[in-house]
């Protein structure tokens, strides 16, 4: 079945837009002997390969991949590469999860996190409205932010809580209106207090959890939420799942 060029798997007509916002700033290139960006690249390849066997995700979840360093880029499936967001063909940036083949990410530059979040919110809202206009059943978008640092401005100066206030207010108001759910995950080196200024109830520090587990958390949490759940409840459920994954990870490492 198709609607205006959109293809559906049998029985899975509902769509779930997901925006992955990934930090590719210079700090992701550390430590030199085992860069975090290499771990993230491997986890992305492995997870998106594995999802092809999961029909529910494969036929329902639409993913938009955004990276942020000194430039905010988005994966454009047309040319099959990351392009500056202002050069992207906006109408094709969300693709079914099994059709997304992640490009190799490089670590360089600054951490323009707020610009990336604003971009993600704009794209998520536009996609939601486009699907509604095509009469396709659609759930509110999820935006997952993964970072190992702290936000900076275009000159590389660290942003403080006041510099995050506008984006934080937009995130909060959108969640209250049921427009989206935004979750921030900090990994090794992340400035947790500052990230919590952006998303006070929706920031987790998963310092020792590998990127494969974090991706699993992202998509399990998206899939398990119901359309009418309050965003704060979803954030608490994410915290619970993250804690369970962390315990499992510690147990597995202890048995090695």
C-alpha positions in Angstrom: 0.0 0.0 0.0 1.2 3.6 -0.7 0.0 7.1 -0.1 1.5 9.8 -2.4 4.7 7.8 -2.9 5.0 6.7 0.8 5.2 2.9 1.1 3.9 0.9 4.0 4.3 -2.6 5.2 1.1 -4.6 5.7 -0.6 -3.8 8.9 2.0 -1.2 10.0 0.6 2.1 8.5 1.3 4.2 11.6 4.5 6.2 11.5 6.9 7.2 14.2 9.4 10.0 13.3 12.6 9.8 15.3 15.4 12.4 15.1 18.9 11.3 16.1 21.1 14.2 17.0 24.8 13.1 17.4 27.7 15.1 18.7 30.6 14.9 16.3 32.7 17.6 17.8 36.5 17.3 18.3 36.1 15.8 21.8 34.5 12.7 20.2 37.9 12.0 18.7 39.3 11.2 22.1 41.0 9.2 23.5 43.5 9.0 20.7 44.1 5.3 21.0 40.4 4.4 21.0 38.3 7.4 19.8 34.7 7.5 20.8 33.7 8.4 17.3 34.9 5.0 16.1 32.8 3.3 18.8 29.8 5.3 17.6 30.3 4.5 14.0 30.5 0.8 14.7 27.4 0.9 16.9 25.4 2.8 14.3 26.4 0.3 11.6 25.6 -2.7 13.8 22.3 -1.4 15.1 20.9 -0.4 11.7 22.0 -3.7 10.2 20.2 -5.5 13.0 17.0 -3.6 12.8 16.2 -5.1 9.5 15.1 -8.2 11.3 12.6 -6.3 13.5 9.5 -5.8 11.4 7.7 -3.5 13.8 10.6 -1.0 13.8 11.5 -1.6 10.2 8.1 -0.7 8.9 7.0 2.1 11.3 10.0 4.1 12.5 11.2 7.0 10.3 14.6 8.3 11.2 16.3 11.6 10.5 20.0 11.7 11.3 21.6 15.0 12.4 25.2 15.6 13.4 26.6 18.7 15.0 30.1 20.1 15.4 31.0 23.5 14.0 28.3 22.8 11.3 24.9 21.2 11.7 24.5 18.5 9.1 21.7 16.2 8.2 21.9 12.8 6.4 20.4 13.2 2.9 19.5 9.8 1.5 19.4 11.2 -2.0 23.2 11.5 -2.4 23.7 9.2 0.6 25.8 11.6 2.7 25.7 14.3 5.4 25.1 17.8 4.0 24.8 21.2 5.8 21.2 21.4 6.8 20.6 24.5 4.6 21.5 22.5 1.5 19.3 19.5 2.3 16.2 18.5 0.5 13.8 18.7 3.4 11.1 16.5 2.0 13.3 13.4 2.0 15.2 13.6 5.2 13.0 11.1 7.2 13.5 7.5 5.9 12.2 4.2 7.2 14.7 2.9 9.7 15.8 -0.1 7.6 16.7 2.1 4.7 19.0 4.3 6.6 22.7 3.4 6.0 24.7 5.6 8.4 27.6 7.4 6.9 31.1 7.3 8.5 31.2 10.1 11.1 34.3 12.3 11.7 35.1 14.2 14.9 36.0 17.8 14.4 35.1 21.3 15.5 32.8 22.9 18.1 29.6 21.7 19.8 26.7 23.6 18.3 24.1 21.6 20.2 21.4 24.3 20.5 21.5 24.9 16.8 21.1 21.2 16.2 18.2 20.9 18.6 16.4 23.8 17.0 17.0 22.2 13.6 15.7 18.9 14.8 12.5 20.5 16.2 11.9 22.3 13.0 12.3 19.2 10.9 10.2 17.0 13.3 7.3 19.5 13.3 7.4 19.7 9.5 7.4 15.9 9.0 4.6 15.5 11.5 2.5 18.0 9.7 3.3 16.5 6.3 2.2 13.1 7.4 -1.0 14.5 8.9 -1.7 16.3 5.6 -1.3 13.0 3.8 -3.7 11.4 6.3 -1.1 9.0 7.5 -1.5 7.9 11.2 1.5 9.4 13.0 2.8 9.6 16.5 4.5 12.6 18.0 8.2 12.7 17.1 11.0 11.7 19.4 14.3 13.6 19.4 17.3 11.8 21.0 20.4 13.9 21.7 23.8 12.2 22.3 26.7 14.4 23.4 30.0 14.1 25.3 30.6 17.8 25.9 28.8 21.1 26.5 27.1 23.5 24.1 29.1 26.3 22.5 28.3 29.2 20.3 29.6 29.8 16.7 32.8 31.2 18.1 33.5 28.2 20.4 32.6 30.0 23.6 30.7 27.8 26.1 27.1 28.6 26.5 25.7 29.1 30.0 22.2 28.4 31.2 21.0 31.8 30.0 22.3 31.0 26.5 20.2 27.8 26.5 17.1 29.3 27.9 15.3 30.0 24.6 15.8 26.5 23.2 14.9 25.0 26.6 11.7 26.9 26.7 10.8 25.8 23.2 11.5 22.1 24.2 9.4 22.4 27.3 6.4 24.1 25.7 6.4 21.6 22.8 6.4 18.7 25.2 3.5 20.2 27.2 1.5 20.6 24.0 2.3 17.0 23.0 4.3 18.1 19.9 7.4 16.0 20.6 9.5 14.3 23.3 13.2 15.3 23.7 15.7 13.2 25.6 19.3 14.2 26.1 22.0 11.6 26.9 25.4 12.6 28.0 28.4 10.2 27.8 31.9 10.5 29.1 33.0 14.1 29.6 29.5 15.6 29.2 28.6 18.7 31.3 25.6 17.3 33.0 24.5 20.4 34.9 24.5 22.5 31.7 22.7 19.8 29.7 20.1 19.7 32.5 19.6 23.5 31.9 18.4 22.5 28.4 16.2 19.5 29.5 15.9 19.4 33.3 13.7 16.3 33.5 15.1 14.6 30.4 18.9 14.4 30.8 20.7 11.1 31.6 24.4 10.6 32.1 25.4 7.2 30.7 29.1 7.4 31.3 30.0 3.8 31.0 27.3 2.4 28.7 28.5 1.6 25.2 26.9 3.2 22.2 25.2 0.0 21.1 23.3 -0.1 24.4 22.4 3.6 24.1 20.9 3.1 20.6 19.0 0.1 22.0 17.6 2.4 24.8 16.6 5.1 22.2 14.5 2.8 20.1 13.1 0.6 22.9 11.9 3.7 24.7 10.4 5.1 21.5 8.6 1.9 20.6 7.3 1.3 24.2 5.7 4.7 24.7 2.0 5.2 24.1 0.7 8.2 22.1 -1.2 9.8 25.0 1.6 9.4 27.7 2.8 12.5 29.4 6.4 13.5 28.4 7.5 13.5 32.0 6.4 10.0 32.5 8.3 8.9 29.4 11.4 10.6 30.8 11.0 8.6 34.0 10.6 5.4 32.1 13.7 6.2 30.1 15.6 6.7 33.3 14.4 3.3 34.6 15.4 1.5 31.3 18.8 3.3 31.4 19.4 2.1 34.9 18.5 -1.5 34.0 20.8 -1.4 31.0 23.7 0.0 33.1 23.2 -2.8 35.7 23.2 -5.4 33.0 26.3 -3.9 31.5 28.1 -3.9 34.8 27.1 -7.5 35.4 28.3 -8.6 32.0 31.6 -6.9 32.5 32.0 -8.5 35.9 31.5 -12.0 34.3 34.2 -11.5 31.7 
